[in-house]
Amino acid sequence: MEIEKEARTHQDSLTKPRGALGRLEDVACWFAARQGKVTPDPLKAHIAVFAADHGVVEEGVSAYPSVVTGEMVKNFARGGAAINVLARQCGASLSVVDVGVIPDLSNIEGIEHQKVRKGTANLLREAAMTPAECEAAISIGRSVAMRAIAAGSNLLIAGDMGIGNTTASACIICSCTGASPEMVVGFGTGIEHAARRHKIDVVKGALARVAGRPKSELLQHLGGLEIAAMAGFYLQAAESGVPVVIDGFIASAAALAARIIDPAASDWMLASHTSHENGHTLALAELGLSALIDFEMRLGEGSGAALIVPLLQSAIALHNGMATFESAGVTDKDG
């Protein structure tokens, strides 16, 4: 892009050795290209945490029961979770969206109540969602993104909450990368080694069930309601020309699902961190993304993505605020 070239030229004129700020320079130019401005605007981030339950939990794939999904959503609404802390710290607005939590949370304030159904079906035995349910969840994600953009956000982050969603995400990542379940399946919420082996078998069974189906059906068969909503969120951001920061394992699975629908969506994605969950690096490689940090996190909620917002702000501030060799009267190495 011409703007990106101009931004790079501007970077090279700043009072520092060329390339001295490393990947911060690349980040600033990346945002310049996507905003269409040589000196991009500061970031106004919105984080949307999508929550839903998963029928596959009945197979014993998680260290926690499904009831924890609803309990954590209430914690989000009260402002007590990690993502609440990080959103406040980085100045991001935050929404919590119930797209498929089993308990009735309709009397809880601070939640967007957009439940499609009470949890997915068991993806090992049958399709997780009907086509209509999957499309409804995608549409919810799109609408959340549209409202955030209309309110002035120029950076979007999708977070997740759903006991069992690492199993669904592993299925999607295996399907999209061709990697084996042994390479992709991790320890999720903290299962033991025997439980991980069982989880691998569940993923293998689900993949066998959908073998031969077109990729366009993978999200419906193997995903979750919150994963579908996250995919819709990413799709709308790309269509609206707004960058997104991808969080961890579940977010990357949703990004892969979005790319199946629109391959151009990945052009608007920036990877935040490398999850400690198995297979995340494979998902990022498939998306053509390289994470900015690796703190061995595996929390979800959008936490890793929120963590790097101040880093992204710093990249843009340095790009916009430093003097050039000419303006500062400093002799350039070529001068």
N, C-alpha and C positions, 0 to 999 in steps of 0.2 A: 504494500500500500504506500502511496505517496506521502501521506501524513506520517506514517511510521518512519519513513526515511528522513523526513524533516525533523521528527522528534529525535532520531538518532544523531543527526547533525547537531541539533541543539545540545544533546548530552555531551557530545564530543567537544563542544565549545566551553563547557563549564570549567571552573577553576579547580581542576584535579587531573591527575593522569587519566588518560582514556581507559575505561574499563575498571577504574579503581573501586567503583561501587558495586562491581560484580552483577549479580542477578537483579539488584535493585534498579539498575539501569534498564534491563530488559523489561521488568515489570512496568516501569513508567512509560516506556515506549509502547508496550502492549496496550495499556489503557489509552494512550494517546490515539492509537490506531482505531480503537473501538469507540471512543468518544468523538473521533473526527477532529481532534484539536491537538496542535503541537504541544501545548501545555494543558493537560487535562484538568478538569474540575476535581476538587476534593471529593472523596467518596461519602455518600450517604447510604449506609447499608440497611437493608431490611432482612431479618431472619424469620423464616416460617418453619415451625416445627410441626410436622405432620405425624399423627398418631393413629395406629390401628393394631388390632390383634390378628393372630395367625392360627389357623386350624391345625397346622403341622405340629404345634406344641404338644398335641395329644400323643405324638410319637416319642416324647421324652427327649427332645433335642436341646432343651434349655435348662440352665441351672435354676431358673426362676419360673414361677407359675404365671399364667396370663394375667392374673389379677394385678400384677405389678404395673402393667401398662397403664391401666386406669389410675392407679395410685400415683404414678409418676406424672401423669397429665395434671392431676390436682396439684402436685408439687410445682409444676410449671406455672399454673394459674396463680399460685401463692407467691411466686418469685423466688423459690428456694433451690432451684436446680443449677447445675454448672452453667447451662446456657443462659440463664437469667443473669448470673453474675457477669459472664463475659459480654453479654449484650449491653449491660449497663456500662461496663468498663470501656467498651469501644464506641459507645454512643449509637448503637444500632437500635432500631425499632424491632419489636418482636411480636409475632402472632403465633398462637397455638391452635392447631386445627384438628378436630376429631373427625377423621374420615371413616373410622371403622373400629372404635374401641368397644369391647363387649358390654361393659356396664353403661347404664344410663347416666350421663353426665350433664344432662340438659339443665339442671338447676345450679351448675357451677358457673360463676362469672369468670371472665377472662379467657374464655375458650370460644373459638368459632365452631359452632355445632353444624357440621355438614356430613353427618354419618351416612354412608352409602349402605352399609349393612353391618351387622355385629360380628366383625372378624371375617376372615376368609375361610373357605373350605380347606380341607387338608390336602395340600398340593401333592402329597405322595399318592393319594387315592383318586383324586379328581382335579379338575381345573380349579384354581384358587378363586377365580371370579368368573362370572358370565361376561360375555363381550360388553354388554350394556353397563355392568357394574364397573368394569375396567375403564370404559370410556367416561363414565360419570366421575370416577376418581381423577382421571387425567384432566377433565374439565374443571374440577375444583382447584387443582394446582394452578391451572391457567388463570383462573379468576383471582386467586390470591396474588399471583405475580402482577396481573394487570392493575389491581388496586394499589399495590405497593409502588409500582412505577408511576401511576397517576398521582400518588401522594408525594412524588419527588425523589424516590429512591433510584440511585444509579448503580447499585451493586446489590445482588440478591444472593442469599444463602438459604439452602434447604436443609433442615435438620429432621431427624427421625426419632420416633419412639414406638417400639413394638416388639414385645417379647416373641422370639422366634424368627425375627426378620433377618438374622444372619444366615439362617438356613435358606430362606427364599432368595437372598442376595447371592449366596454361593451357587445356587442353581442357575441364576441368570448369568453370573460371571463365567461359570463353566461353559454354558451354552454359547456365550459370545466370544470367548477366547479359545475354546477347544481344550483348555487345561483340565486335568483330571480332578475329581473331588479331593483326592489326597493332597493335591497341591493348593487347593483353594480353601477348603474347610478349616476353620480355626477353632478356638476355644470359646468364642462367643462371650456369653455372660460369665464365664468361669467354670465350664464343665470340666470333668476329669478326662483322662486319656481314654478310658473305656467308653465314656459317653461320646467322645469325639469320633471314635471308630464307628459307633452306632449312627452318629450324625452323617458320617461319610456314606454309610449304607443307605440312609434315607435319601440323601442327595442323588446317589446312583439310581435308586428306584424311581425317583421323580424324573430324572433325565431319560431313563428308559421308557417311562410312560409317554413322554412327549417326543420321542425319537421320530424323526421324519416330518414333524410339523414345521410349517414356515416360521421364520423368525418373528414375523408380525404377530404371532400368537403366543410368544414366550412370556410376555408380561402378564397376559391374562391367565395363563396356565401356571406359571411359576412364581409370580410376583406377590405383592401385597398391596392393599389399598393405599397405604402411605407411600409405598414405592412408586405406584402409578401416579399419585398426586405430585410427588417430587419430580417425576418425569415430565408431567404437564407443566410444572413450574419452570423447569429448564427450557422446555420448548417455547413457552410464551416469552421468556426472557430473551431467547435468541431471536425470535420473530420481532420483538420490540427493540432489538439492538442494545440490550442491557447485559453486561457481563455477570457471570455467576461464579462463585467460589465453591468448589466441590469439597465436601468434608471427607469422610472416610469410606469404609467398606460398603455400607448400605447406599450412601450417596453416589458412589461410583457405579454400583449396580443400576441405580435409577438413571444415571447419566448414560450408561450403555443402552438402557431401554429407550431413552429419548433419542439416542443416535440411530437406532433402528427405524424410528418413525421419521426423523429428519437428520440425515448425515451431517448437515451444516451446523447443527446445534453445538457440536463440540468446538467450533471456532470461537465460541463465546465462553468457554470454560477455562478456569484457572484452578489448578490443583493446590490445595492448602498444605496437607501433611501426608505422611506415609503412616497408615494405620498399622498397629501391631497385629491386626487380624490377618491370618494367612490369605494370600491371593489378592490383596489390595494392590500390590505393585504390578501384578499381572493385568488387573483391570485398568490401572492408569496407563500402562504401556499400550493396551489396546485402544485407549482413547487418545493416545499420542500426547499425554500430559506428563509433566515432571513436578513432583511435589516440592514445595519451598522449604519445609522443615520436616524433621523426624524426631518427635518427642516420645515415641513408643505409646501413643494414645490409642484407645479403642472404645471411647465412650459413646460416640454418636452425638445426637442432639444438635449437630452443627457446630460442636465445640471447637474442633480443630480449625474449621474455617473462620469462626469468630475470632479465634486467637490470633490469626495473622492480619486481621483488618488494620490494626495500628502499624504493622509492618508495611502494608500496602500504602497506607496514608503517608508514611515516611518516604517511601519511594517517590510518590508524586510530589511531596513537599520539597524534597531535595532537587528534583527535576525542575520544578517551577521557581524555587526561591534562591538557588545559588547564583552567584554572579558569573558572568562569562569572562574569559580572558580579556576581551576587548573592554567590557564595561568596568572591570576592576583595574585596568591598566597593568595587568600581569602579563609577562612575556610568556607566550606559548612555546612549546618545544620546537614548533615549526616557524616561530616568529623571528 
